[in-house]
């Protein structure tokens, strides 16, 4: 039996976290494949070489279109040349068409990592929102199951799409396998112009109010820490500086960075005395899970997702109280060590091999 994984972002990256998750999941699926089972890939035209570089794939099926046109075709339910079988998509990008699961054992399972297209639609490009919503509509009709990374997201998805609620399965994501501080971490930070002691703010999927809360929390400490705001969208750096200035932080201590490579992120987190996660959106908190993997103390704004992912592995507070929570974590070396231990202990709960085993079990169940 072959499980066919949709790898649509090997060459054309649209969401760096989902692209990385797709690769991590595929490698884990190969590693934990049951006896007499293997993993194949479905890729857009032009990505065949990148797929073969992954190694371990039993086959690579090339779709007839490049990614952009393929996304548009699948949005309309046009999926020529893909075929059936067991299909697993690490995103909503999948050939969601009519198939026969009962008689031909065809299956299609998709994954949804965030609800931003429903919660902050006004802040996203219209075509992106339209694509997500259209693909969820197709999933309502044709997906045999939809994977989400948290029970909180399952509940939110059930509110948006009651028809699919019974087919939702919760399987958390994880930090990249082997996520660790690189041996050249100091050199990487120098290249990025990042100091060796910082407070990191998870800036992805944050609106202005969330970023302002995170920056204000740092400013409220009194002692001036260098701040690194990760995952800032292109062109948003001036806005971050404006928010930092309004919070009372000097421009020279605030470092905005966009999408970083895995080792660069690990190098930055190695310098972090704490990670602040101010977003309240229903989205998997990738940077939080990476901080947990490295034992970095986490201070997060209260949200159903953060509460579920962190449990007792970090400090959770209302946006207005983030500064007090951060101050408590950093109040002494003893406190920092205690929160670091709690963070590292919670981080052990997330692993791609576990996600992969549960994916195999899901397809067996179906």
C-alpha positions in Angstrom: 0.0 0.0 0.0 1.3 3.4 -0.9 0.4 6.7 0.8 0.7 9.6 -1.6 1.7 12.9 0.0 1.0 16.2 -1.7 4.2 18.2 -1.7 3.2 21.4 -3.4 5.8 23.8 -1.9 9.1 22.2 -2.6 10.0 24.7 -5.2 7.4 27.5 -4.8 7.1 28.3 -1.1 3.9 30.1 -0.2 4.0 29.5 3.6 7.4 28.6 4.9 6.1 26.9 8.0 3.7 24.7 6.1 6.4 23.9 3.5 8.8 22.8 6.3 6.0 20.8 8.0 5.3 19.0 4.7 8.9 17.9 4.4 9.2 17.0 8.0 6.0 14.9 7.9 7.0 13.1 4.7 10.3 12.1 6.2 8.6 10.9 9.3 6.0 9.0 7.3 8.8 7.2 5.5 10.6 6.4 8.7 7.6 4.9 10.5 5.8 3.3 7.5 4.1 0.0 8.4 5.2 -3.2 6.9 4.4 -3.5 3.2 3.6 0.2 3.0 5.5 3.0 1.4 5.3 6.7 0.7 5.0 8.4 -2.7 4.7 12.1 -3.6 2.4 14.2 -5.8 4.1 17.4 -6.9 3.4 20.3 -9.2 5.2 20.4 -12.5 8.8 21.5 -12.1 9.2 20.1 -8.6 10.1 16.5 -9.4 13.9 17.0 -8.8 13.3 18.5 -5.4 11.0 15.6 -4.5 13.6 13.0 -5.4 16.2 14.8 -3.3 14.1 14.0 -0.2 15.1 10.3 -0.6 13.0 7.3 0.4 10.0 8.1 -1.8 8.7 5.0 -3.7 7.5 7.2 -6.6 7.0 10.8 -7.6 3.9 11.7 -9.6 4.1 15.0 -11.5 0.8 17.0 -11.8 0.4 18.5 -15.3 0.5 22.1 -14.0 2.9 24.3 -12.0 1.8 25.2 -8.5 0.0 28.5 -9.1 -2.1 27.1 -11.9 -2.5 23.8 -10.1 -3.9 25.6 -7.0 -6.4 27.4 -9.3 -7.4 24.1 -11.0 -7.9 22.2 -7.7 -9.9 25.1 -6.4 -12.3 24.5 -9.2 -12.3 20.7 -8.7 -10.2 20.0 -11.8 -7.6 17.4 -11.0 -6.5 15.6 -14.2 -3.6 13.3 -14.2 -3.4 12.8 -10.5 -5.2 9.5 -10.0 -6.6 8.1 -6.8 -5.3 5.9 -4.0 -4.5 7.1 -0.5 -3.8 10.8 -0.7 -2.6 12.9 2.3 -2.2 16.6 2.0 -0.2 18.5 4.7 -2.4 21.6 3.8 -5.7 22.2 2.0 -3.8 21.9 -1.3 -5.3 18.6 -2.5 -7.2 17.1 -5.4 -10.5 17.3 -3.6 -12.8 15.5 -6.1 -15.4 12.8 -6.0 -13.9 9.4 -5.2 -14.9 5.9 -4.0 -13.5 5.1 -0.6 -15.7 2.1 0.0 -15.2 0.1 -3.2 -11.8 1.4 -4.5 -10.2 2.4 -1.2 -9.5 5.9 -2.5 -9.0 8.4 0.3 -8.2 12.1 0.5 -7.2 13.7 3.8 -6.2 17.4 4.2 -4.7 19.5 6.9 -5.6 23.0 8.2 -3.1 24.8 10.4 -4.8 28.1 11.0 -8.2 29.9 10.8 -6.8 33.3 9.7 -8.8 33.3 6.5 -11.9 33.4 8.6 -10.7 35.4 11.7 -8.7 38.2 10.0 -9.9 38.1 6.4 -9.6 41.8 6.0 -5.9 41.7 6.6 -5.2 39.1 4.0 -5.2 39.3 0.2 -8.6 38.6 -1.2 -7.4 35.8 -3.5 -5.9 34.0 -0.5 -9.0 34.2 1.5 -11.1 33.1 -1.4 -8.8 30.1 -2.1 -8.9 28.9 1.6 -12.7 29.2 1.8 -13.2 27.5 -1.5 -10.9 24.7 -0.6 -12.7 24.2 2.7 -16.0 24.0 0.8 -14.4 21.3 -1.4 -13.2 19.5 1.8 -16.7 19.6 3.1 -17.8 17.6 0.0 -14.9 15.3 -0.7 -12.4 15.0 2.2 -12.5 11.8 4.1 -10.9 13.5 7.1 -9.4 16.9 7.9 -6.4 17.1 10.3 -6.0 20.1 12.6 -3.2 20.6 15.2 -5.3 21.5 18.3 -8.7 20.7 19.8 -9.3 24.4 20.0 -9.0 24.6 16.3 -11.3 21.6 15.8 -13.9 23.5 17.8 -13.4 26.7 15.8 -13.5 24.7 12.5 -16.8 23.1 13.6 -18.3 26.5 14.1 -17.2 27.6 10.6 -18.0 24.3 8.9 -20.5 22.2 10.8 -20.7 19.7 8.0 -17.1 18.6 8.4 -17.0 18.5 12.2 -17.4 14.7 12.5 -14.5 14.1 10.2 -12.0 16.3 12.0 -9.0 14.7 13.7 -6.5 16.4 16.0 -2.8 15.7 15.4 -0.4 18.4 16.7 2.6 19.6 14.6 6.1 19.9 15.9 9.5 21.6 15.7 11.7 20.3 12.9 13.2 16.9 13.7 16.5 17.4 15.5 15.8 21.1 16.1 18.8 22.2 18.1 21.3 25.0 18.5 23.7 24.9 15.6 27.4 24.8 16.3 27.9 28.1 14.5 25.1 29.8 16.4 27.2 32.8 17.4 28.4 33.4 13.8 24.8 33.1 12.5 23.7 35.7 15.0 26.5 38.0 14.0 25.5 37.6 10.3 21.9 38.5 11.3 23.2 41.3 13.5 21.4 39.9 16.6 22.9 40.3 20.1 23.7 37.4 22.3 20.9 38.1 24.8 17.5 39.0 23.6 13.8 38.7 24.1 12.1 37.1 21.1 8.6 38.0 20.0 6.7 35.6 17.7 5.5 38.2 15.3 3.9 36.0 12.6 0.1 36.1 12.4 0.0 39.1 14.7 -2.0 42.2 14.1 -0.9 45.6 15.3 -2.6 45.3 18.7 -0.9 41.9 19.4 2.5 43.2 18.4 2.0 46.3 20.5 1.1 44.1 23.5 4.3 42.1 23.1 6.5 45.2 22.6 4.8 46.9 25.6 5.5 43.9 27.7 9.2 44.1 27.0 9.2 47.9 27.5 7.5 47.5 30.9 10.5 45.6 32.3 12.4 48.9 32.8 15.7 47.2 32.0 16.3 47.6 28.3 16.5 44.3 26.5 17.2 43.8 22.9 14.1 42.6 21.1 13.9 40.3 18.0 10.5 40.2 16.3 10.4 37.1 14.1 8.4 36.4 10.9 7.6 40.0 10.0 6.1 40.3 6.6 8.0 42.1 3.9 7.5 45.9 4.2 6.2 45.8 7.8 9.5 46.7 9.5 8.6 50.4 9.7 5.3 49.6 11.3 7.1 47.5 13.9 9.5 50.4 14.6 6.5 52.7 15.1 4.8 50.3 17.5 8.1 49.9 19.4 8.6 53.6 19.7 5.0 54.0 21.0 5.8 51.4 23.6 8.9 53.3 24.6 11.6 51.2 23.1 14.6 52.7 21.2 14.8 51.8 17.6 18.3 50.4 17.9 17.3 47.7 20.3 14.4 46.4 18.1 15.4 43.9 15.4 12.7 42.9 12.9 13.4 39.7 10.9 11.3 38.0 8.2 11.4 34.2 7.4 14.6 32.7 8.7 16.0 29.2 8.0 15.7 26.5 10.6 19.3 26.8 11.9 19.0 30.6 12.0 15.8 30.4 14.0 17.5 28.0 16.4 20.5 30.3 16.7 18.2 33.3 17.5 16.3 31.2 20.1 19.6 30.2 21.6 20.1 33.8 22.6 16.6 34.2 24.0 16.0 34.7 27.7 12.3 34.3 26.8 9.9 34.1 23.9 6.8 36.2 24.0 3.8 34.9 22.0 1.2 37.7 21.7 -1.2 36.4 19.0 -4.7 35.4 19.9 -5.5 33.9 16.5 -6.6 30.2 16.1 -3.4 29.1 14.5 -0.7 26.5 15.4 2.0 28.5 17.2 5.1 27.3 15.4 7.6 29.5 17.3 6.2 28.5 20.6 6.7 24.8 19.9 10.3 25.6 18.7 11.0 27.5 21.9 9.7 24.6 23.9 12.0 22.2 22.0 15.0 24.3 23.1 13.8 24.9 26.6 13.3 28.6 26.1 10.9 30.1 28.7 7.6 31.1 27.0 5.2 33.9 28.0 2.0 33.8 25.9 -1.2 35.8 25.8 -4.2 33.8 26.9 -5.9 32.0 24.1 -7.5 28.6 23.7 -4.6 27.5 21.4 -1.8 28.7 23.7 -3.5 27.1 26.8 -3.8 23.8 25.0 -0.3 23.7 23.5 1.6 25.1 26.5 -0.4 23.5 29.4 2.0 24.1 32.3 5.0 24.6 30.0 4.9 28.3 30.1 3.3 31.4 31.5 -0.1 32.6 30.2 -1.5 36.0 30.8 -4.0 38.5 29.4 -2.5 40.9 26.9 -2.5 43.7 29.5 -0.6 41.5 32.0 2.1 40.2 29.7 4.6 42.5 31.1 4.0 41.3 34.7 4.2 37.7 33.5 7.5 38.3 31.7 8.9 40.2 34.7 8.1 37.2 36.9 9.9 34.8 34.5 13.0 37.0 34.4 12.9 38.1 38.0 15.8 35.7 39.0 18.1 33.1 37.6 16.2 30.5 39.7 12.9 31.5 38.0 14.4 31.5 34.5 15.8 28.0 35.1 12.5 26.8 36.5 10.5 28.0 33.5 13.2 26.7 31.1 12.8 23.2 32.6 9.0 23.4 32.3 9.4 24.5 28.7 11.8 21.7 27.8 9.6 19.1 29.5 6.5 20.2 27.6 8.5 20.3 24.3 8.9 16.5 24.5 5.2 16.1 23.7 5.6 17.3 20.1 7.4 15.1 17.5 6.9 14.5 13.8 7.3 10.7 14.2 4.3 10.8 16.5 2.3 12.9 14.0 3.3 10.4 11.2 2.2 7.3 13.2 -1.1 8.9 13.8 -1.5 9.7 10.1 -0.9 6.1 9.2 -3.4 5.0 11.8 -5.9 7.5 10.5 -5.7 6.2 6.9 -5.9 2.6 8.3 -9.1 3.6 10.2 -10.6 5.1 7.1 
